[in-house]
Amino acid sequence: MHAVKIFLACLGTETNTFSPFRTGYRNFAETCLVREGAYGDSPFLFAVPLVIWERRARQLGWSVVHGLCAFAQPAGVTVRRVYESFRAEILADLNRAMPVDAVMLSLHGAMVADGYDDCEGDLLAAVRAAVGPKVSVGAELDLHCHLTQTMVENATVLVTFKEYPHDDAAERAEELFQLVAARMAGEVKPHMALFDCQMVGVFHTTQEPMKSYLSQVKSLEGEG
Ligand SMILES: [Zn+2]
């Protein structure tokens, strides 16, 4: 019997391109810079999905390989060599783990580095190139992400937080795991589409009108 192996990693920050404060190595080190799955007893928000995915995978008897988990608090554009070195580390971790059956990434979705307007699209494309077209690549994103066609084309499943403030990172991680596992079992064939509403706003999902809107969105899920 084929032993299933999955690869997990995290890379992100929420970039404000107007901010003069560059995001460098130290900003990641101060927020979250963890290797080999040592997330501790109270993991950082964007490490929570990795902890859940590892637990779920082990329950199924799958083996798990942890890549880099690096996250920085929101600030300005990330320094190019910092992004490139983290990307290289994740890809090296992945190459060592190969062959893998799935890759699951915890990302933010609004990370910009010098020369890279869409870090997540760039990273997902590099991961896709490494694993080939058949391997499931899933990513969990903050709902404040810039969803791009590059991200959609290079991922099998993307799941974003639904709540602002974000209290559903764990719930969405479970959801992503279920979708990736079902896809690996041939039970579902995920298909993604992207629509730009041309709106920018701050919408608290704990308050109306977003509270009702979100429950309507949830009620429609799985209905075809
Ligand atoms: Zn956010």
Residues whose N, C-alpha, C, O or C-beta is under 5 A from the ligand:
A	BS01	ZN	D142 H144
